[in-house]
Structures are given as structure tokens and as C-alpha cells.
Amino acid sequence: MKKITKLLFSLIVGVGLFSTTAQAKQTLHWSELSEVQTLDPALSVDTVSSEMMRNSYEGLYRFDNNGKLKRALVKQATLSDDKLTYTFTLQKNAQWSDGTPVTAKDFVYSWQRAVAPKTKASNAQLFSGIKNATEIMAGQKAPTELGITAVDKHTLKVELSHPLPYFKSLVVAPIFSPLNQKAVEKYGKDYGTAANKAVYNGPFIVKNWTGSNQKWNLVKNKHYWAKKHIKLDQVAFLVTKSTATSYNMFQSGQLDQTNLNQDQARQLRTSKEFVARKQARTQYLEFNKQNVALKNANIRKAISTAIDRKQLVDQILADGSMQTKSFVPQGLMTYAGKDFAKVAGTKAGTTFDRKAAQKYLKQGLKELGQDSLELQLLGDDDDLSKKTNEYLQSQLEENLPHVKVTTLNITKKTRIARMQKGEFEVVLTGWGADYQDATSFLDLFRTDSPYNFGKWQNGEYNKLLEQASSQTGQARFDTLVKAAKILNQDQAIAPLYQPALATLLKKDVHHLIYDPVGGYTFRDVTLK
């Protein structure tokens, strides 16, 4: 009997020890609406990939909550009196995940690679304010002439072509991360196409992503220079395109976070676990100007004016999203106490008016020599995109006689690929800020921008953005406002709403950082 009692006691103690060990493992379980596209900082065009890279690479600066800038690899920074030269002293103990040191040369290599035309970097235009970048991207100068120099192992000098008041927030973008040249050259065009084909220097490394799967992990980087501050062992990601699925998993304890659709947000907004995240983002319709009908400004205006944005955000989304009258979101840029989005917003091109929409349509069809119009509306295959496209379809068909709209919802990766090839008519898409300035949005529609998928062209718009690049203060603010108004007045796009991210988050998740520009950072997270 004593032996049985002793055995039972041993089993209980053993189970207790096992449970304690399991609980000590700090694993955050996270839901995503779409897959990772790439782990190459130069090629990222989507939110999920950017989120992974902001947590697995580390550049000069990072964002804390609400857009507050923090030094990352920078120990000290100085700016010349003419505001054209930054000198950065870097952390001396920073290492790559393979144990080799991170040096100033890693920044030089990465930045020169990003602006080299052969790289075809999606966000190369972000370098435009750096000395010689524009000429390099145009093939007029060699990448080695970019205004970035490794003074020594841990000193980096950056020369600008003109003052950039937003420079420190600009270089938080993943494309400005350093790169391990040996690794990039080893994997060549396959660099970043899978988790094991990249080398990282951030608080986490990516594991178990094969290039197309819907499960992967961020695992604590044992070589990270500030690893003692990282409490999480890993973040386990799962793509759940249906928020009904992710909500059920959240309820059963399989997920620590879930995104919510509009119906869920409406029902759960009083929950203690409900969190609405403000986003520096705009959802909009882009028109393909290669399409004969959509090249017509009156047709574009008819489509935009036929959409009731208030009903969209209040009744369809119902998650805290706001209707917008500007492509640039509220809260992104202010000057002299004025919010850029509010100053630049216009009723033209953003206000619902059925009669005006029908008038624009009638005039547009007359100019085209047509009596009807058929359009395809492209979008992603997640729940929110599907529901939004259904609403837009109904609005256009109800408010515009002789207009027939079909919807096509496909994977985000395929939708982006089709936009890049110009294989769309009207597409529901969105853009999130790369840095804290209106040009993060306005530069998308320069004639030569790789993000100008619809091929809209406006000479005055280009001139205004060029003019703003040599201005500062109020003059620059006013010039950018003029440019922003042209987007609406010519209906280059149809701004719809500034989204809020409605979520549920377990109460034992602490110190999670969410910034409207940078998104989620898991660096400081603890689980209790």
C-alpha cells in the first residue's frame, strides 16, 4: 500500500513538474488573414510579409506604441547643420542569426541592392530623397554612388539630396534593413522565398515557412544583441481567412488573438478582450486606365459618387472604420496643429450623390458611344473583402442604371500579381503608410511609380510632388495638399474608408506594440 501511495505521489509531482515546464514556454498563438509573400525586404508589398520582417530584421530605428520612434541599431545619431548628412554610430554587439557581426557595410550593401534597377525592388522609390538614388534607379549612375558610406565597422554616414523631415520614420520600413551579403549571394534569386533561405538580425527568426504554407513561427533569436529583453520563446502563426474559424479557436484557447468581421465586432465591442486598432491605412478602388471605359473621367466619377461610404462604415463594416475624403489617412501627418487629411479632403470624388453619379454616367457613356457598361470588381478572398465587394456591387447596380458588375475574389498573392500585370478593371485594394508623411501615399501615383497599377497620369500632380521635394514647413504642406486634391478631383482612385482593425486579445498578453504605421511588434510581449 505504501508503495502504491509513493508511486501515485511521484506521478502527481511528475505531472506538476511537466505542467510548470510547459507553462514556462512563452508561445503566443496568432491569427493572420493572409499568407507571407516574401522574406526579402526589397521585394515586400504586403502587410503580413512586412510584419514578419519588422520582427525578424532590425534597422536603424523602430516604432513603439502610437508611432513613437525608438533607436534600434543606432547608439548615437548626429545631423549636419544643413540637414543633409546623418552620421549613425551602431550597436557594436549586434549579430546575424548565423553568429556573424552586423556592420555598417551590411546597410551599404542592402541599400545599394535595393536601388539597383536589376533588383526590381517594389519600394525602391522610398530611397528617392537619398543622394543619387533617383539617378541610380533610372540607370544613370551606379548603385555604388548612393549616398551611404561605411565610415568604419560601426559608423554609417547617409547623405540626402534634400532635407527629409520624416527620415527617421522612413528608415523603419523593412526595405531599409541591413542584409547579410554572404547569405543573399548564396541563395541568389531564392533569397527570402522560404524561412531557411534568409538570415536575420532582429529579435526573432522565421521558422517553418516553406514559401506557400499557412503555418509558420517567429522564434527567439539567440544571437539578437538585446536578447535578454525578449521574453517570448516564439509566436505561432496560422492563416485563418474566416474570422468565424479564428474566433472559435480563440474561444477554445487555441489562439491568443483573432481578427473580427463586422458582425462580430458589433456583437463583441463591449467585451473586455475587444481591442480596436487605429490604422494609418486607406482602402480604395483603383481603376485601370488601360480600359477604354475607365480611362473616361466621367465613368470613374460615376462609380465613386454612387457609393454611400457612410452606410459602408456604419452598417457594413461597423468596426470603428471611418469614411474618408482623402487618400491620405487621418493622424498620419500634421503641421502647425492641422491634420493633413482634413485639410486635403474634398467632397469631390468622395461624396455619395445618386443624381450626380447618374449624370456622370450618362455623360461618360455618351462620350464612349455606349448605352451600357459591364465591369469586374476584383478583391481578396477573405471574409471582409468579400462582404465589401458585395456591398460595392449592389451600390453600383442599384444607383447606376445600365451598369452590370461582377465580383471576383482571389488570394491576396494572386490579386497583387494581377495588379502588377495590369490584369484588372476595378480593384478593391488598400495602402498602409511606410512612414509618417503624406508622400508615403501620394508618391504611389507618380507617373513612374511601380504602384501606379492603373497607369493614371497627371503632369501637374507630378510637378507638385517634385516641387514639394525641395520645400520645407508650411510651403511643403500646402503643395502636398494641392497634389492630394487633384487625386480626388480627377478621380484617379476612389478613396473609401480608413480602416480600424477590430480584434480580440487574451488578457494575459502584455506589452504588445501596435503602431498605425508599422503594425504589430512582438519584441516586448510577455504572457502571464
N, C-alpha and C positions, 0 to 999 in steps of 0.2 A: 504493500500500500504506500509505504514511504517512497519507494522507487517511482511509482506512478505519479505521486504528487510532485516529486522532484522533476520528473520528465515534463509534466504539464507546466510547471513554473518556468522551466528552461524554454519551452516553446513560446510561452507568453512574452518572456523577456526578449527572445529572438525576434518575434513579430514586432515588438515595440521598437527594437533597435532598427529593424528594417524600415519601419514606417518613418522613423525620425530621419534616416538617411534619405529616403525618398522625398520627404518634405523639404530637406535641405537643398535639394536640387532646384535651382531657381529657373523654371521654364515658363515662359509666357506664351500662351496659345492665342494666335492672332488670325483674323479672317481678312482676306483680300477679295475684291470683286473681279480682278483680272490677273493674268499671268505676268511674270517677269519677261521682258523682251530682250534685254541685254545687260551685261555687267561691264561693258566698255563705256567709260564716262563720256567718250567723244561721240557715241552713237545713240545715246538715250533720247527718246522723245516722249516717254510715257511716265505717269506718276508712280507706278509700282516700282519700275526699274530705278527711278530717281531715289525713291525711298530706301531701297536696298543699298544703293551706292552712298547715300548720305550716312549710312550706318556702318559701312564696311570700308570706306575710304575716308581720309581726313585731309582737308586742305588748310588754308591759312586761318580761316575763321569758321565759326559755326553759329547757328541760331539757338538762343534759349527761348523760353516762352514769350509769346507775343512779339516776336521779331527783334528781341534784344540781342545784339551782337556780342559774341564771346570769342576770345582768342582760342585758336585750336593749336596748330603747329607754330604759331607766332609767339615768341617770347617778348619781343620788342619791335615797335614799328615807328619809323620817322617819315615825315612828308616834307619835301623841299618847299621853300617859300613860294615858288611859282606853281605849286600843287601839281607838278608833272612827274615827280620821281618819288617812289616809295622805296624804302630800304627796310627789309624784314630780317630780323635775327630769329632763326628757327630753333626749335627744341633739339638739343643735342643727343638725347637718348631715344629718339623716335626710330622704330624699326618696321620693316616689312614683315608680313606673316611668314616669310621664309628665313627670318632672322638677320637679314642684311640691313644696314642702316639706311634711313631715309635722309637724303641730302638735297641741297638746293638744286643740284643737277637734275633731280627727278622732276622738279617743277619745270625746268627749262625744257627737258625732253617732252613732257606731256603737252605743254602749251604750244611748242613748235609743231608737234604732231597734229594737234587739233586744228591749227590754221592752215596746214599744208593741204592744198586742193585735193591731192590723191586720197586723203583720209576720208573725205566727204562727210566731215563732222556735221551732225544735224544742228548743233548750236554754235557753230563757228562764228556767227555774227556777233556773239556776245563779246568777242575779243576786239571789236571794231575800235574801241577807244584806246587800245594799246598801240604804241608806236609801230608803224609799218604793217600792222595786221591787215588793213584793208588792201594794201598793195600786194601782200603775200597771197591773200585769198583770191585775188584777181590774177595771180600768176605773174605779177610784175616784179616781185622780189622773192628771194629765197627765204624759207622758213627760219633760217639761222639769223636773219636780220630783225626778227621780232624783238620788241623792246623788253627783253627779260634776260638777266645775266646772273650766273652763279659767281658772286664775288669770291667766295670761298665755300667750304663744305656746308656751312650753316648760315651763310648770308646771301640773301636774294635781293636783287635790285630790279624794279619794274618801272619802265618809262612809259608815260602816257602821251598820246598825240594831242589831247586836250583834257582839261580837268574833268574828273568824273566824281561828282558828289556822292554817288552811290557805290563807289568802287569796292568798299569792304563787304557790302552785302552782295555785290555782284560775284565775288570770288568764292562765295559759299556754294554756288552751283557746282554740281558734280564734275562738269567738264573742266573745271579749274583744279581738280585734284591732281596730285603728283602721280606719276606712273613709274613702275619698275621696268626700265628699258629692256633688261635681260629677259623678263617674262613676256613682254609684248613681242619681242623679236622671236622668242621661242615658239609662241603659238601663232604668230602671224595674223592672218585674217580670221582665225578662230579664237583670238583673244576675247574673252568675255562671253563666249557662246555657251559656256557651262561653268558651274561653280569652280571646278578643278582646273579651269583654263584661265585663271586670273590670280593675281597676288594682291593682297590687301594691306592697308596700313591703319585702318580705323579700329574702333573698339570691338568690332565683330568681324568674322569672316563668313562668307556664304558657303553652305554645305548642301549637298543633295539636290541641287538644281541641275538638271541634265540638258536644259535648253528649251524644254516644252512642257515639263510636268507641272502639276498643280499643288505639289507639296515641296517645301524646302525649309532650311533653317538658317538663322543667324546664330553663330556660335562664338562665345567669348574668345577674343584674340589674345593668346598668351604672350604675344610679342608687343602688344599695344603699350606705348610709353606710359600711359596713365591707367594701367590695368587694375591697380588697387582700388580705383573708384568704380569699377564695373562690377555690379552685384549679380546681374543676371548671368546664368550659365548659357542660356540660349533662348531664342524666340522661334517657335514652331509656327510656320505659315501654312495656311490652307486656303485655296481659292474656292469660294462659295458664291457663285453668281446669283443664287437665290437667297435673299435675306430671310426667307421663311426657314430655309435649311440652317443657316448660320444662327438664327435666333433660337431654334430648337436645340442646337448644340451648345449655345450659351446657357440656356436654361438647365441643361443636363450636366453642366460643368466641363464640357469638352473644349469650350472656348472661353477666353477671358475678355473678349471684345467681339462685338458684331456691329456691322453697319445696319441701318434700319431703312426700310422703304417708307413711303409717305403715310401709308395706313398704320404701320407700326409706330412711327414717330408720333402720330396724332394720339394713339392709344396709350403710349408709354412715356409721354413727356413729363408726367408727374413722378415717375419712378426715381428713386434715389440713385439709380445706376445710369440714368439718362444724361448724356453729355452732347451738346450741340457745338460743333467746331466751326468757327468762322473761317472762311476760305478766301484767300486772295486769288480768286478764280472767276472766270466768266464762261457761262455756257452760251453758245450761239449757233446760228445757222450760217454755214459758208456756202456760197453759190459758185458753181463752176462757170466762169465767163467764156469757156470754150464752147459751152452750149448756146446755141443761137438765141433761144428764148431768154435764158438767164443773163445774156450779155446786155439785154434790154433793161435799162434802169427802172422803167415803169413796172415791169414784171417783178423785179426784185422788191420794189416798194410795195407793190400789191401784196406780196407774200408776207412781208414783215408787218404791214399795217393791219393785216387780217387776223393777227394773233393777240388774244387777250392775255397779256402777261400777268395781270393781277389775279385772274382766275387760275392761271397756271401755278403761281406760287402759293396762293391761299388754299385752293381746293384740291389741286392735283398733287403738288409736292408736299405742302403742309408740314415742312420740316425745319422752318426757320429761314429758308432761302428768300432772297429779296429780288423783286423785279428791278431791272436796271435800265438806265437811259444812257449808259456809256459803256464802251468796250472795256475801259479800264475800271477795275473794281474799286469800291469804296474802301478807304483805310489804307490803301497802298502808298499813296504819295500825298503829302501836304506841303504847302508853302504859305508862310505868313498866316497860319491858322486856317487856311482854306483847303478843303478836300478836293483833290483834282477831279475825281469822278463827278462830284456835284456841280463843279464849275463847267466841266466839259460836256455834261449831259445835255441832250436835246430831245425835244418832243418829236422832231422829225426822225422818222425811221425806227422809232421805239414805242410809239403810242398806238393803241388799238382804236381803229375808226373804220367801221364796216363800209360806210358810204365812200370814204376816201379810197379804201382798198379796191372797191369795185370800179371806181373811176380810173385808178391807176391801171387796173387790169384791162378795162375797155380800151384805154389809150394804147397800152402795150400790145394787145392783140391786133389792134388796127395797124400799128407800125410794123408788126410781123406779118400781116396779111393772113392771120389765122382767126378762127372763131372759137377755138377751144385749146386747152393746154393739159398735157399729161406730164407728171413729174414723179421721180422716185426719190424718196427720203431715206437716206442711209443712216444707220446708227449702230451702236454696240448691242450685244446680246444679253446684257444684264437686265434685271427687273426694271430699274429706274429708267434706263434708256428706252426700253420697250414701251413703258407706260407713257413717257413723254412723247415719243414718236406717234403713238396712237392719238394722243390729245392734239398734237400739231396737225395730223392728218384730218381729224374731224373739224378743226378750226378752219383749215383751208378749204375743205369741201363744202362746209356749211356757209362760209362767208364769201366765197368766190364762185359765182356761177360759171359753169363750163370748165371747171378745173377738177381733174382726177388725180389723186395722189396715191401711190403705192408705197409701202414701207418695206425696208429690208434691214434686218438686224443680224449682224455677223460678229465674230470675235473681234476684240479690240485690235489685235495684231493685224488681222486681215483688213479691217476698216482703215487703219493707218496706212497700210501698204497700198490700198486703193486710192486713198487721198494723194499719196506721193506720186502715183502714176497718173493722176487726173481722171481716174475711172469712177466718177460720181456726178450727180446732178446737184442735189441739195444734201448736205450732210449735217447732222447734229453732232457737234464736237465741243471741245472746251479747251481753255488755256489757263494754266496756273502761273503765277509770277515766278521768274527766276531770281529776281532781286527787287529791291524796294524803290521802283521808279516807273513812271508811266511808259517809258520806252521799252520796258520788258514786254509790253503788249503792242504798242504802236509800231515797233520795228518789224513785227510779223508781216505787215502789209506794204513794206517797201517793195518796189518792183522786183528787186533782185533777191528777196528773202526766200530761203528754201521752204518756209512755212506759208508762203503765199500760194496755197494749193489751187485756189480758184483763179489765179492769174489776173487779179484786179490790178489796174494801172492808173495812176493819177500823178501827173507831173508836179502839180502844186503840193501835193502831200509829200512827195519825195524831197522837194526843196525845203519845206518847213522842217522836216526832220534833220536835214543837213544843216540848216540854219541853227537849229537848237543845239547841235553838237558843239558849236563854238560860243554858246551863250551860257550865262550863269544867272542864278537868282530869279527875280520876277520876269525878266525878259524871256528866259528859257521856259518858265512855267507857262507864260502867255502863248508862246509859239507852239508848244506842245498841245495846248488847249485847242488852238486853231486846227491843228492836224487831226485831233480826235473828233472834232465836229464834222470834218469832211467825210470821215468813215461813215457816219450816220446819214449825212445829207445825200451822199451818193449811193447809199445802201450797199457798201462793199460787202458787208455782212449784216446779219440781223441779231443784235445782242438780245438775249432772252432773260437771263437771270444770274444773280450772284449766289452760288450755292452755299448752303450750310451742310456740314456733314453730321447727320444725326446718328448717334451711336449709343450703345450700352457698354459700360466698362465696369468690371468687377471692382468692388470696393477695396480689395486687398492689393490692387495695383497702385503703386505710389511713384511720384516723381517722373511721370511720363511727360515728355515735352512735345507739345504740338505748336507749330508756328504756321500762320496762314501762308507764308511763302514756302517754307521748307518742308512742311508736313511733319510726320512723326519722327522723333529721335528716341531711341531706347537706351541710350548711353547711361542714364542715371536711374533707370527703373529698378525698384525693389518690390518684392512680393512679401506680404505679411498675412 
